Structures are given as C-alpha cells and as structure tokens.
Amino acid sequence: MTYLLQFDRSVFIWINTDWTNALFNLIMPWITHLGDPNFVWVWIIGIGLLRVKQFAHPAETDLSSRQKFKLYLQVGLFFCLFLVLIYGVSAGVCNSLKYLFDRPRPFEQQHVMLRVSAGIASDLSENGSFPSGHTSNAFMIAAFLAECIPRRRYAFYGMAIIVALSRIYLGVHFPGDVLFGALLGGSIARSMLSFQWLRNRITREKDFYPGN
C-alpha cells in the first residue's frame, strides 16, 4: 500500500509539475468544467434533445403536428429521467466513498502547483479527494454520448480522459482518485444503460420503438 501511495504521488508530481506549459495553463481550467456537477444537467438536457432528434417511429408520418410534439416530448423527458437516475446513483456512490475515505487533497498534503483560486480550494477541502467526482461525471457523460453515437465513442472517452488529467494538472486530485472515478462513473453508467428491464420501465422504449 505504501508503494502504491508513493507511486500515486510520483505520477501526480510528474503531471502537475513537469507538464507545466502555457497552453495547459490556459485550457485545463476550462476543460475541467465539463465534469462540473452543475454542468451535468446541461449534458443531460442536451443528450435528451439528441435522443429526440434520433427518434423515428413507424407511425410518425400518420401523426398530427401536436401528436408528434407530444411524442417527441415524452421520448426526451423519459430518457432524461433515466439519465438523472443514473447520475443520482453515480453521485451517491461517489460522495459516499468520499465521506468514507476522507482522503486529503494533494494541496493539503504537499507542495503542489495549485491552479485554482483560494476560494475553490477552500470549498474542495470540505470533501474528500477520493474518488474524483468530476472524472466520474465525465466518464458517465461519455457513456451516455457513446450510447447515442457509438461511432464517436473514442472521441467522447478521449475528452473524459482529458477532464481526468485536468484534475491532476490543476493540483486538486491524485492519479488514483481520477482512475477510480473513471471506473466508477463509466461502469455504473454502462451497467445501468444495459439493464433493459429498468431502462424499459423508465424510458418506455418498448412503447416508443415497437418491435424492439
């Protein structure tokens, strides 16, 4: 365990210090916001709209404009509700682990290149470092997007990896925090998306997609 912790800190120093450059200093504080808890709601609404855009019903051409609008609204809302449930489970597990382990942030344990404001650092100090919530959110969102656009899945997960690296570069998480956060958010999202009984109960896809 001691060796793992030492390795974790060594990799942290490598990314947080040795990767320092003007470009990362500019973009990483912005990229990290893609995993913000508040921004997750924007992602969910956007993915719900994407789901509506992809929707095609066999009897769609026989519906009036009002009926189509109601159908599209139901498709989007029910899918968003399912994503909200997944987010609730993922966030609940993540926050429970933060409370259980209560791991201090890197900037509370050692000298780091801290690239967030003092106010943000103070807020972050109030909850544990392990696992990374931003990274968990980023991989959860990547799983949502990959579900809707499978051919772009590598791009989505690539962006999630960059969000994870940003947490280390900014000095607010250790590599172990983001690694476990990635596994947590991604695995919970993929597992629940593939749980067809629950998915059909909430999204009503059996009603909207006859024959599925």
N, CA, C and O of each residue as an XYZ file, in Angstrom:
848
protein
N       0.827     -1.210      0.000
C       0.000      0.000      0.000
C       0.865      1.267      0.000
O       0.575      2.239     -0.697
N       1.938      1.225      0.803
C       2.848      2.379      0.855
C       3.472      2.648     -0.502
O       3.615      3.799     -0.915
N       3.847      1.564     -1.201
C       4.435      1.721     -2.531
C       3.434      2.359     -3.496
O       3.792      3.231     -4.288
N       2.176      1.914     -3.421
C       1.137      2.450     -4.310
C       0.917      3.939     -4.057
O       0.756      4.719     -4.996
N       0.911      4.323     -2.791
C       0.722      5.735     -2.448
C       1.895      6.578     -2.943
O       1.710      7.693     -3.431
N       3.106      6.030     -2.809
C       4.292      6.741     -3.287
C       4.262      6.886     -4.810
O       4.609      7.934     -5.354
N       3.844      5.822     -5.479
C       3.737      5.858     -6.940
C       2.668      6.871     -7.365
O       2.850      7.616     -8.328
N       1.565      6.883     -6.637
C       0.475      7.814     -6.908
C       0.972      9.258     -6.820
O       0.654     10.089     -7.671
N       1.746      9.540     -5.790
C       2.270     10.900     -5.608
C       3.331     11.241     -6.652
O       3.430     12.386     -7.091
N       4.118     10.250     -7.044
C       5.150     10.494     -8.059
C       4.519     10.845     -9.410
O       4.973     11.760    -10.097
N       3.476     10.114     -9.779
C       2.778     10.403    -11.034
C       2.089     11.764    -10.941
O       2.051     12.520    -11.912
N       1.549     12.062     -9.765
C       0.927     13.381     -9.569
C       1.932     14.504     -9.828
O       1.632     15.449    -10.559
N       3.109     14.405     -9.238
C       4.141     15.440     -9.410
C       4.553     15.557    -10.878
O       4.772     16.657    -11.386
N       4.654     14.413    -11.548
C       5.030     14.409    -12.958
C       4.025     15.208    -13.797
O       4.413     16.043    -14.614
N       2.725     14.942    -13.585
C       1.696     15.631    -14.373
C       1.506     17.075    -13.904
O       1.420     17.994    -14.719
N       1.442     17.263    -12.609
C       1.149     18.581    -12.049
C       2.294     19.577    -12.255
O       2.060     20.772    -12.436
N       3.515     19.082    -12.226
C       4.679     19.978    -12.310
C       5.406     19.891    -13.642
O       5.638     20.909    -14.295
N       5.767     18.672    -14.048
C       6.593     18.520    -15.245
C       5.839     18.822    -16.539
O       6.454     19.135    -17.558
N       4.509     18.730    -16.501
C       3.733     19.025    -17.707
C       3.443     20.523    -17.858
O       2.792     20.925    -18.822
N       3.901     21.327    -16.951
C       3.572     22.754    -16.950
C       3.915     23.425    -18.277
O       5.050     23.349    -18.748
N       2.930     24.077    -18.868
C       3.156     24.872    -20.081
C       2.021     25.873    -20.224
O       0.970     25.726    -19.599
N       2.235     26.881    -21.041
C       1.277     27.981    -21.175
C      -0.070     27.522    -21.732
O      -1.118     28.020    -21.320
N      -0.039     26.571    -22.670
C      -1.287     26.094    -23.268
C      -2.158     25.388    -22.241
O      -3.353     25.668    -22.141
N      -1.567     24.470    -21.474
C      -2.322     23.759    -20.443
C      -2.833     24.721    -19.370
O      -3.947     24.569    -18.867
N      -2.018     25.699    -19.029
C      -2.459     26.694    -18.040
C      -3.700     27.430    -18.516
O      -4.531     27.849    -17.709
N      -3.822     27.586    -19.818
C      -4.963     28.290    -20.389
C      -6.204     27.416    -20.507
O      -7.302     27.835    -20.142
N      -6.026     26.184    -21.025
C      -7.205     25.369    -21.362
C      -7.685     24.439    -20.248
O      -8.880     24.153    -20.162
N      -6.781     23.964    -19.399
C      -7.196     22.984    -18.384
C      -8.241     23.522    -17.403
O      -9.157     22.780    -17.048
N      -8.147     24.774    -16.948
C      -9.191     25.281    -16.048
C     -10.568     25.327    -16.697
O     -11.583     25.281    -16.004
N     -10.607     25.420    -18.029
C     -11.895     25.422    -18.735
C     -12.376     24.003    -19.006
O     -13.556     23.696    -18.833
N     -11.466     23.148    -19.427
C     -11.841     21.759    -19.731
C     -12.394     21.051    -18.501
O     -13.322     20.248    -18.604
N     -11.825     21.348    -17.344
C     -12.253     20.655    -16.122
C     -13.719     20.893    -15.809
O     -14.354     20.074    -15.146
N     -14.276     22.034    -16.292
C     -15.680     22.358    -16.025
C     -16.647     21.413    -16.738
O     -17.826     21.356    -16.391
N     -16.156     20.674    -17.730
C     -17.022     19.723    -18.425
C     -17.522     18.635    -17.484
O     -18.511     17.965    -17.777
N     -16.838     18.457    -16.348
C     -17.269     17.463    -15.366
C     -17.926     18.069    -14.144
O     -18.218     17.356    -13.183
N     -18.166     19.384    -14.161
C     -18.820     20.045    -13.024
C     -20.202     19.445    -12.770
O     -20.928     19.159    -13.721
N     -20.581     19.250    -11.500
C     -21.914     18.726    -11.192
C     -23.036     19.552    -11.828
O     -23.997     18.983    -12.346
N     -22.928     20.880    -11.796
C     -23.972     21.715    -12.397
C     -24.024     21.558    -13.904
O     -25.098     21.646    -14.499
N     -22.874     21.327    -14.531
C     -22.826     21.183    -15.985
C     -23.388     19.838    -16.430
O     -23.777     19.679    -17.587
N     -23.431     18.877    -15.522
C     -24.014     17.570    -15.859
C     -25.455     17.732    -16.310
O     -25.912     17.028    -17.211
N     -26.175     18.665    -15.680
C     -27.584     18.878    -16.055
C     -27.694     19.404    -17.480
O     -28.634     19.057    -18.196
N     -26.756     20.225    -17.895
C     -26.730     20.711    -19.278
C     -26.499     19.537    -20.230
O     -27.153     19.424    -21.267
N     -25.562     18.671    -19.860
C     -25.301     17.484    -20.673
C     -26.555     16.618    -20.799
O     -26.892     16.168    -21.894
N     -27.239     16.387    -19.693
C     -28.421     15.517    -19.704
C     -29.505     16.084    -20.613
O     -30.111     15.347    -21.392
N     -29.752     17.385    -20.520
C     -30.760     18.013    -21.383
C     -30.341     17.905    -22.848
O     -31.156     17.581    -23.712
N     -29.063     18.180    -23.122
C     -28.565     18.083    -24.493
C     -28.679     16.677    -25.055
O     -29.042     16.501    -26.218
N     -28.370     15.667    -24.237
C     -28.457     14.277    -24.689
C     -29.914     13.877    -24.887
O     -30.230     13.095    -25.783
N     -30.805     14.414    -24.050
C     -32.235     14.165    -24.237
C     -32.712     14.712    -25.572
O     -33.483     14.057    -26.273
N     -32.259     15.905    -25.925
C     -32.625     16.511    -27.215
C     -32.034     15.696    -28.372
O     -32.667     15.527    -29.414
N     -30.817     15.199    -28.170
C     -30.192     14.360    -29.187
C     -30.996     13.088    -29.398
O     -31.165     12.625    -30.526
N     -31.483     12.535    -28.312
C     -32.300     11.321    -28.393
C     -33.573     11.581    -29.184
O     -34.005     10.739    -29.971
N     -34.168     12.738    -28.974
C     -35.374     13.110    -29.716
C     -35.051     13.244    -31.204
O     -35.817     12.789    -32.054
N     -33.922     13.867    -31.510
C     -33.523     14.057    -32.909
C     -33.318     12.720    -33.611
O     -33.593     12.593    -34.804
N     -32.838     11.730    -32.874
C     -32.571     10.418    -33.462
C     -33.826      9.563    -33.557
O     -33.831      8.521    -34.213
N     -34.891     10.011    -32.898
C     -36.097      9.193    -32.785
C     -36.802      9.047    -34.130
O     -36.946     10.016    -34.876
N     -37.235      7.836    -34.428
C     -38.023      7.573    -35.625
C     -39.064      6.515    -35.284
O     -38.717      5.416    -34.851
N     -40.330      6.843    -35.476
C     -41.422      5.943    -35.141
C     -42.096      5.484    -36.434
O     -42.296      6.296    -37.336
N     -42.452      4.193    -36.544
C     -43.076      3.698    -37.776
C     -44.342      4.451    -38.185
O     -44.614      4.627    -39.372
N     -45.127      4.900    -37.171
C     -46.399      5.573    -37.465
C     -46.274      7.090    -37.417
O     -47.274      7.807    -37.404
N     -45.023      7.574    -37.392
C     -44.790      9.004    -37.206
C     -45.441      9.842    -38.298
O     -45.941     10.933    -38.024
N     -45.442      9.349    -39.523
C     -45.988     10.120    -40.643
C     -47.496     10.267    -40.560
O     -48.064     11.146    -41.208
N     -48.161      9.418    -39.769
C     -49.620      9.480    -39.645
C     -50.065     10.391    -38.510
O     -51.265     10.568    -38.300
N     -49.125     10.969    -37.777
C     -49.470     11.792    -36.623
C     -49.589     13.263    -37.004
O     -48.933     13.743    -37.928
N     -50.445     13.964    -36.263
C     -50.566     15.402    -36.440
C     -49.360     16.086    -35.804
O     -48.592     15.457    -35.076
N     -49.200     17.373    -36.081
C     -48.071     18.114    -35.509
C     -48.128     18.097    -33.986
O     -47.098     17.969    -33.325
N     -49.324     18.225    -33.434
C     -49.474     18.220    -31.979
C     -49.118     16.861    -31.399
O     -48.465     16.776    -30.359
N     -49.543     15.806    -32.067
C     -49.238     14.453    -31.598
C     -47.737     14.173    -31.681
O     -47.166     13.526    -30.803
N     -47.107     14.668    -32.749
C     -45.663     14.495    -32.895
C     -44.916     15.207    -31.771
O     -43.986     14.657    -31.181
N     -45.342     16.450    -31.484
C     -44.686     17.212    -30.425
C     -44.812     16.483    -29.088
O     -43.843     16.399    -28.333
N     -45.998     15.957    -28.793
C     -46.212     15.230    -27.537
C     -45.354     13.974    -27.488
O     -44.782     13.642    -26.450
N     -45.270     13.277    -28.619
C     -44.465     12.058    -28.688
C     -42.994     12.371    -28.462
O     -42.325     11.697    -27.679
N     -42.483     13.408    -29.159
C     -41.080     13.791    -29.008
C     -40.781     14.231    -27.582
O     -39.728     13.904    -27.035
N     -41.707     14.971    -26.982
C     -41.529     15.444    -25.610
C     -41.423     14.274    -24.646
O     -40.586     14.279    -23.743
N     -42.270     13.271    -24.838
C     -42.241     12.098    -23.969
C     -40.940     11.320    -24.135
O     -40.343     10.874    -23.155
N     -40.507     11.161    -25.384
C     -39.256     10.438    -25.647
C     -38.093     11.116    -24.927
O     -37.302     10.461    -24.249
N     -37.998     12.445    -25.084
C     -36.912     13.185    -24.470
C     -36.976     13.184    -22.956
O     -35.963     12.970    -22.292
N     -38.158     13.422    -22.404
C     -38.310     13.504    -20.948
C     -38.034     12.176    -20.266
O     -37.337     12.132    -19.253
N     -38.577     11.090    -20.814
C     -38.387      9.785    -20.182
C     -36.926      9.347    -20.254
O     -36.411      8.740    -19.315
N     -36.253      9.658    -21.376
C     -34.843      9.303    -21.470
C     -34.022     10.141    -20.498
O     -33.090      9.633    -19.874
N     -34.361     11.422    -20.367
C     -33.662     12.285    -19.405
C     -33.863     11.792    -17.977
O     -32.938     11.837    -17.167
N     -35.063     11.323    -17.669
C     -35.333     10.793    -16.326
C     -34.437      9.600    -16.023
O     -33.949      9.443    -14.904
N     -34.227      8.765    -17.029
C     -33.357      7.604    -16.852
C     -31.917      8.050    -16.603
O     -31.226      7.484    -15.756
N     -31.467      9.064    -17.343
C     -30.119      9.574    -17.147
C     -29.972     10.221    -15.769
O     -28.926     10.098    -15.131
N     -31.013     10.906    -15.316
C     -30.988     11.523    -13.984
C     -30.863     10.446    -12.907
O     -30.135     10.619    -11.929
N     -31.568      9.346    -13.089
C     -31.463      8.236    -12.133
C     -30.034      7.705    -12.091
O     -29.484      7.480    -11.013
N     -29.439      7.505    -13.254
C     -28.062      7.012    -13.313
C     -27.118      7.997    -12.621
O     -26.240      7.599    -11.855
N     -27.309      9.273    -12.897
C     -26.476     10.305    -12.268
C     -26.640     10.280    -10.754
O     -25.664     10.421    -10.018
N     -27.866     10.102    -10.293
C     -28.118     10.046     -8.856
C     -27.391      8.891     -8.196
O     -26.808      9.047     -7.123
N     -27.427      7.720     -8.843
C     -26.735      6.545     -8.295
C     -25.225      6.778     -8.289
O     -24.550      6.518     -7.293
N     -24.702      7.274     -9.421
C     -23.260      7.502     -9.537
C     -22.784      8.532     -8.517
O     -21.787      8.314     -7.829
N     -23.493      9.649     -8.417
C     -23.107     10.699     -7.468
C     -23.233     10.220     -6.037
O     -22.407     10.558     -5.189
N     -24.271      9.426     -5.763
C     -24.471      8.907     -4.413
C     -23.332      7.996     -3.980
O     -22.831      8.102     -2.860
N     -22.929      7.102     -4.873
C     -21.825      6.186     -4.558
C     -20.525      6.970     -4.400
O     -19.755      6.734     -3.469
N     -20.291      7.907     -5.323
C     -19.059      8.702     -5.287
C     -18.951      9.512     -3.994
O     -17.906      9.509     -3.343
N     -20.021     10.199     -3.627
C     -19.989     11.022     -2.413
C     -19.883     10.177     -1.158
O     -19.271     10.597     -0.176
N     -20.476      8.988     -1.179
C     -20.363      8.088     -0.029
C     -18.917      7.639      0.164
O     -18.428      7.561      1.291
N     -18.237      7.343     -0.946
C     -16.834      6.939     -0.869
C     -15.948      8.100     -0.413
O     -14.989      7.899      0.332
N     -16.269      9.305     -0.859
C     -15.525     10.481     -0.396
C     -15.628     10.601      1.123
O     -14.634     10.845      1.807
N     -16.833     10.428      1.634
C     -17.053     10.528      3.082
C     -16.352      9.391      3.817
O     -15.780      9.588      4.889
N     -16.406      8.189      3.223
C     -15.826      7.011      3.873
C     -14.305      7.107      3.958
O     -13.730      6.856      5.017
N     -13.649      7.466      2.860
C     -12.186      7.503      2.834
C     -11.627      8.830      3.338
O     -10.567      8.869      3.963
N     -12.343      9.910      3.063
C     -11.945     11.251      3.521
C     -10.457     11.511      3.258
O      -9.730     11.960      4.143
N     -10.028     11.228      2.055
C      -8.615     11.425      1.685
C      -8.334     12.916      1.482
O      -9.068     13.579      0.749
N      -7.307     13.447      2.105
C      -6.959     14.864      1.909
C      -6.583     15.149      0.457
O      -6.070     14.276     -0.242
N      -6.840     16.359      0.018
C      -6.463     16.786     -1.327
C      -4.930     16.901     -1.429
O      -4.252     17.062     -0.414
N      -4.396     16.819     -2.642
C      -2.933     16.948     -2.795
C      -2.375     18.215     -2.184
O      -1.325     18.185     -1.542
N      -3.074     19.344     -2.377
C      -2.553     20.617     -1.865
C      -2.633     20.711     -0.342
O      -2.089     21.640      0.254
N      -3.313     19.744      0.288
C      -3.358     19.695      1.754
C      -2.242     18.821      2.322
O      -2.001     18.832      3.529
N      -1.561     18.065      1.460
C      -0.542     17.122      1.922
C       0.877     17.517      1.546
O       1.826     17.164      2.246
N       1.029     18.250      0.442
C       2.365     18.519     -0.073
C       2.343     19.789     -0.915
O       1.282     20.333     -1.218
N       3.521     20.245     -1.282
C       3.605     21.414     -2.150
C       3.190     21.018     -3.563
O       3.697     20.042     -4.116
N       2.266     21.781     -4.141
C       1.779     21.496     -5.483
C       1.703     22.794     -6.281
O       1.779     23.893     -5.731
N       1.552     22.630     -7.597
C       1.246     23.764     -8.460
C      -0.277     23.879     -8.478
O      -0.944     23.276     -9.319
N      -0.814     24.653     -7.547
C      -2.262     24.759     -7.424
C      -2.781     25.794     -8.422
O      -2.388     26.960     -8.387
N      -3.665     25.350     -9.307
C      -4.131     26.214    -10.384
C      -5.627     26.501    -10.284
O      -6.306     26.652    -11.299
N      -6.129     26.573     -9.064
C      -7.495     27.023     -8.810
C      -7.425     28.140     -7.779
O      -6.414     28.302     -7.095
N      -8.496     28.903     -7.672
C      -8.500     30.020     -6.730
C      -8.520     29.528     -5.292
O      -8.848     28.372     -5.022
N      -8.168     30.408     -4.384
C      -8.167     30.057     -2.953
C      -9.566     29.689     -2.488
O      -9.734     28.807     -1.647
N     -10.576     30.369     -3.040
C     -11.955     30.070     -2.663
C     -12.379     28.682     -3.089
O     -13.016     27.960     -2.323
N     -12.025     28.302     -4.320
C     -12.358     26.960     -4.802
C     -11.601     25.908     -4.006
O     -12.161     24.869     -3.655
N     -10.329     26.171     -3.721
C      -9.531     25.227     -2.934
C     -10.135     25.023     -1.551
O     -10.152     23.908     -1.030
N     -10.630     26.109     -0.960
C     -11.254     26.019      0.362
C     -12.509     25.153      0.318
O     -12.748     24.344      1.214
N     -13.310     25.331     -0.739
C     -14.526     24.520     -0.892
C     -14.177     23.055     -1.110
O     -14.833     22.171     -0.560
N     -13.144     22.794     -1.913
C     -12.746     21.415     -2.192
C     -12.228     20.714     -0.941
O     -12.368     19.499     -0.797
N     -11.634     21.479     -0.049
C     -11.089     20.900      1.182
C     -12.176     20.327      2.083
O     -11.894     19.532      2.980
N     -13.421     20.735      1.838
C     -14.523     20.284      2.687
C     -14.994     18.877      2.340
O     -15.755     18.277      3.098
N     -14.548     18.339      1.193
C     -14.894     16.950      0.874
C     -13.649     16.210      0.412
O     -12.681     16.819     -0.042
N     -13.687     14.899      0.532
C     -12.515     14.079      0.273
C     -12.051     14.084     -1.169
O     -12.807     14.423     -2.078
N     -10.810     13.707     -1.365
C     -10.210     13.678     -2.692
C     -10.549     12.401     -3.459
O     -10.572     12.401     -4.690
N     -10.814     11.313     -2.733
C     -11.036     10.007     -3.368
C     -12.494      9.581     -3.255
O     -13.050      9.539     -2.157
N     -13.120      9.261     -4.407
C     -12.643      9.377     -5.791
C     -12.967     10.756     -6.376
O     -13.605     11.578     -5.718
N     -12.531     11.001     -7.595
C     -12.774     12.278     -8.256
C     -14.188     12.338     -8.815
O     -14.549     11.552     -9.690
N     -14.986     13.269     -8.310
C     -16.355     13.419     -8.795
C     -16.419     13.946    -10.219
O     -17.245     13.498    -11.014
N     -15.545     14.901    -10.545
C     -15.522     15.444    -11.907
C     -15.196     14.352    -12.931
O     -15.809     14.282    -13.996
N     -14.227     13.506    -12.592
C     -13.854     12.432    -13.504
C     -14.973     11.412    -13.633
O     -15.261     10.935    -14.730
N     -15.602     11.079    -12.518
C     -16.733     10.160    -12.543
C     -17.841     10.701    -13.440
O     -18.422      9.965    -14.238
N     -18.127     11.992    -13.302
C     -19.157     12.621    -14.143
C     -18.770     12.591    -15.615
O     -19.599     12.301    -16.478
N     -17.504     12.892    -15.896
C     -17.039     12.948    -17.285
C     -17.168     11.590    -17.971
O     -17.580     11.519    -19.128
N     -16.820     10.516    -17.269
C     -16.919      9.187    -17.880
C     -18.368      8.713    -17.946
O     -18.730      7.952    -18.843
N     -19.185      9.150    -17.020
C     -20.611      8.853    -17.096
C     -21.212      9.509    -18.333
O     -21.947      8.864    -19.082
N     -20.907     10.787    -18.555
C     -21.413     11.510    -19.715
C     -20.883     10.877    -21.002
O     -21.620     10.755    -21.981
N     -19.610     10.474    -21.007
C     -19.037      9.817    -22.178
C     -19.817      8.545    -22.515
O     -20.054      8.246    -23.685
N     -20.213      7.801    -21.480
C     -21.001      6.582    -21.698
C     -22.375      6.924    -22.267
O     -22.879      6.218    -23.141
N     -22.985      8.008    -21.775
C     -24.283      8.448    -22.312
C     -24.160      8.782    -23.804
O     -24.962      8.329    -24.621
N     -23.139      9.586    -24.142
C     -22.952     10.017    -25.524
C     -22.601      8.841    -26.430
O     -23.054      8.769    -27.572
N     -21.788      7.919    -25.909
C     -21.418      6.736    -26.692
C     -22.635      5.858    -26.963
O     -22.699      5.177    -27.986
N     -23.597      5.877    -26.045
C     -24.837      5.133    -26.247
C     -25.629      5.708    -27.420
O     -26.247      4.966    -28.183
N     -25.605      7.027    -27.557
C     -26.365      7.692    -28.622
C     -25.614      7.709    -29.947
O     -26.219      7.571    -31.010
N     -24.297      7.879    -29.886
C     -23.477      7.950    -31.106
C     -22.282      7.010    -30.942
O     -21.172      7.467    -30.671
N     -22.495      5.713    -31.102
C     -21.420      4.731    -30.859
C     -20.158      4.968    -31.684
O     -19.053      4.719    -31.203
N     -20.307      5.441    -32.908
C     -19.126      5.604    -33.772
C     -18.175      6.692    -33.270
O     -17.022      6.758    -33.697
N     -18.664      7.552    -32.353
C     -17.841      8.620    -31.805
C     -17.361      8.321    -30.383
O     -16.862      9.209    -29.693
N     -17.513      7.084    -29.957
C     -17.251      6.751    -28.557
C     -15.807      7.038    -28.147
O     -15.554      7.444    -27.013
N     -14.861      6.829    -29.063
C     -13.461      7.067    -28.706
C     -13.207      8.554    -28.456
O     -12.419      8.915    -27.582
N     -13.870      9.403    -29.219
C     -13.729     10.849    -29.008
C     -14.327     11.254    -27.662
O     -13.762     12.084    -26.949
N     -15.470     10.667    -27.320
C     -16.119     11.007    -26.053
C     -15.274     10.565    -24.856
O     -15.093     11.314    -23.897
N     -14.766      9.347    -24.932
C     -13.935      8.867    -23.829
C     -12.582      9.578    -23.806
O     -11.984      9.746    -22.744
N     -12.105      9.993    -24.974
C     -10.874     10.777    -25.016
C     -11.042     12.097    -24.288
O     -10.157     12.515    -23.542
N     -12.176     12.756    -24.502
C     -12.434     14.007    -23.798
C     -12.555     13.770    -22.291
O     -12.097     14.589    -21.495
N     -13.168     12.657    -21.902
C     -13.277     12.336    -20.474
C     -11.892     12.147    -19.858
O     -11.658     12.552    -18.719
N     -10.980     11.540    -20.601
C      -9.608     11.359    -20.115
C      -8.941     12.713    -19.903
O      -8.221     12.904    -18.923
N      -9.175     13.650    -20.813
C      -8.586     14.984    -20.674
C      -9.138     15.682    -19.438
O      -8.397     16.366    -18.731
N     -10.444     15.517    -19.168
C     -11.031     16.079    -17.943
C     -10.337     15.487    -16.721
O     -10.016     16.201    -15.771
N     -10.109     14.172    -16.755
C      -9.432     13.497    -15.639
C      -8.026     14.063    -15.439
O      -7.622     14.342    -14.311
N      -7.292     14.229    -16.520
C      -5.932     14.782    -16.430
C      -5.952     16.218    -15.915
O      -5.036     16.645    -15.212
N      -6.999     16.958    -16.266
C      -7.090     18.349    -15.801
C      -7.178     18.434    -14.290
O      -6.676     19.386    -13.692
N      -7.810     17.449    -13.664
C      -7.956     17.454    -12.203
C      -6.590     17.295    -11.533
O      -6.335     17.876    -10.478
N      -5.723     16.505    -12.154
C      -4.366     16.334    -11.625
C      -3.535     17.579    -11.919
O      -2.820     18.083    -11.052
N      -3.639     18.064    -13.150
C      -2.846     19.228    -13.558
C      -3.178     20.445    -12.702
O      -2.296     21.241    -12.381
N      -4.439     20.590    -12.336
C      -4.838     21.736    -11.510
C      -4.399     21.588    -10.060
O      -4.415     22.554     -9.298
N      -4.004     20.368     -9.681
C      -3.495     20.149     -8.326
C      -4.545     19.769     -7.303
O      -4.311     19.898     -6.101
N      -5.713     19.296     -7.763
C      -6.798     19.027     -6.812
C      -7.095     17.535     -6.620
O      -7.900     17.171     -5.763
N      -6.446     16.668     -7.419
C      -6.656     15.228     -7.281
C      -5.376     14.466     -7.582
O      -4.552     14.902     -8.385
N      -5.223     13.328     -6.929
C      -4.162     12.389     -7.235
C      -4.602     11.495     -8.396
O      -5.800     11.357     -8.646
N      -3.642     10.883     -9.111
C      -3.998      9.967    -10.207
C      -4.926      8.831     -9.775
O      -5.827      8.442    -10.518
N      -4.702      8.302     -8.573
C      -5.570      7.233     -8.087
C      -7.018      7.679     -7.935
O      -7.943      6.895     -8.147
N      -7.208      8.938     -7.567
C      -8.558      9.483     -7.419
C      -9.298      9.483     -8.751
O     -10.458      9.080     -8.839
N      -8.596      9.947     -9.790
C      -9.249     10.067    -11.091
C      -9.413      8.696    -11.757
O     -10.392      8.462    -12.467
N      -8.459      7.795    -11.528
C      -8.572      6.453    -12.097
C      -9.803      5.748    -11.550
O     -10.582      5.166    -12.305
N      -9.977      5.802    -10.230
C     -11.135      5.136     -9.648
C     -12.418      5.868    -10.030
O     -13.451      5.236    -10.254
N     -12.356      7.204    -10.104
C     -13.529      7.962    -10.523
C     -13.970      7.578    -11.924
O     -15.166      7.464    -12.193
N     -12.999      7.376    -12.827
C     -13.315      6.969    -14.197
C     -13.987      5.600    -14.219
O     -14.991      5.404    -14.903
N     -13.430      4.660    -13.469
C     -14.014      3.315    -13.403
C     -15.409      3.354    -12.804
O     -16.307      2.647    -13.260
N     -15.588      4.176    -11.788
C     -16.876      4.269    -11.099
C     -17.957      4.833    -12.017
O     -18.987      4.196    -12.239
N     -17.716      6.027    -12.545
C     -18.731      6.675    -13.376
C     -19.032      5.910    -14.642
O     -20.192      5.767    -15.030
N     -17.979      5.411    -15.295
C     -18.182      4.682    -16.537
C     -18.891      3.358    -16.341
O     -19.780      3.009    -17.119
N     -18.509      2.611    -15.306
C     -19.102      1.283    -15.091
C     -20.549      1.372    -14.629
O     -21.385      0.581    -15.066
N     -20.856      2.321    -13.755
C     -22.247      2.472    -13.307
C     -23.134      2.873    -14.479
O     -24.223      2.323    -14.645
N     -22.682      3.825    -15.291
C     -23.474      4.276    -16.435
C     -23.701      3.146    -17.433
O     -24.830      2.922    -17.871
N     -22.647      2.441    -17.791
C     -22.785      1.362    -18.783
C     -23.649      0.226    -18.254
O     -24.441     -0.359    -18.993
N     -23.490     -0.084    -16.962
C     -24.278     -1.174    -16.376
C     -25.757     -0.841    -16.376
O     -26.587     -1.676    -16.735
N     -26.090      0.382    -15.973
C     -27.498      0.756    -15.901
C     -28.102      0.968    -17.288
O     -29.284      0.692    -17.491
N     -27.311      1.452    -18.239
C     -27.809      1.600    -19.607
C     -28.122      0.245    -20.228
O     -29.012      0.143    -21.072
N     -27.402     -0.792    -19.822
C     -27.614     -2.134    -20.382
C     -28.625     -2.952    -19.587
O     -28.955     -4.072    -19.976
N     -29.121     -2.405    -18.476
C     -30.129     -3.097    -17.654
C     -31.491     -2.849    -18.295
O     -32.191     -1.900    -17.939
N     -31.861     -3.712    -19.244
C     -33.008     -3.460    -20.097
C     -34.337     -3.366    -19.345
O     -35.194     -2.559    -19.707
N     -34.516     -4.178    -18.310
C     -35.801     -4.131    -17.589
C     -36.022     -2.749    -16.992
O     -37.086     -2.155    -17.169
N     -35.016     -2.236    -16.282
C     -35.125     -0.921    -15.673
C     -35.233      0.162    -16.737
O     -36.032      1.091    -16.613
N     -34.429      0.036    -17.773
C     -34.450      1.027    -18.851
C     -35.819      1.115    -19.511
O     -36.323      2.214    -19.744
N     -36.426     -0.026    -19.815
C     -37.738     -0.036    -20.453
C     -38.826      0.501    -19.534
O     -39.773      1.143    -19.989
N     -38.687      0.235    -18.239
C     -39.679      0.725    -17.276
C     -39.699      2.250    -17.210
O     -40.758      2.858    -17.056
N     -38.530      2.857    -17.327
C     -38.440      4.315    -17.183
C     -38.575      5.037    -18.519
O     -39.321      6.010    -18.627
N     -37.859      4.565    -19.531
C     -37.870      5.276    -20.815
C     -39.076      4.915    -21.677
O     -39.439      5.655    -22.591
N     -39.696      3.770    -21.380
C     -40.836      3.270    -22.161
C     -40.464      3.068    -23.622
O     -41.281      3.292    -24.515
N     -39.248      2.651    -23.857
C     -38.781      2.449    -25.230
C     -39.565      1.360    -25.952
O     -39.671      1.391    -27.178
N     -40.116      0.398    -25.213
C     -40.941     -0.641    -25.837
C     -42.186     -0.040    -26.479
O     -42.681     -0.536    -27.492
N     -42.696      1.059    -25.859
C     -43.873      1.729    -26.415
C     -43.501      2.612    -27.594
O     -44.221      2.675    -28.590
N     -42.360      3.298    -27.467
C     -41.956      4.256    -28.490
C     -41.303      3.583    -29.699
O     -41.358      4.102    -30.813
N     -40.683      2.419    -29.465
C     -39.985      1.720    -30.543
C     -40.586      0.323    -30.697
O     -39.969     -0.652    -30.268
N     -41.750      0.203    -31.287
C     -42.398     -1.110    -31.433
C     -41.463     -2.095    -32.145
O     -40.791     -1.758    -33.120
N     -41.448     -3.311    -31.625
C     -40.626     -4.342    -32.242
C     -39.280     -4.507    -31.590
O     -38.588     -5.495    -31.834
N     -38.878     -3.511    -30.723
C     -37.587     -3.601    -30.037
C     -37.692     -4.533    -28.841
O     -36.708     -4.741    -28.132
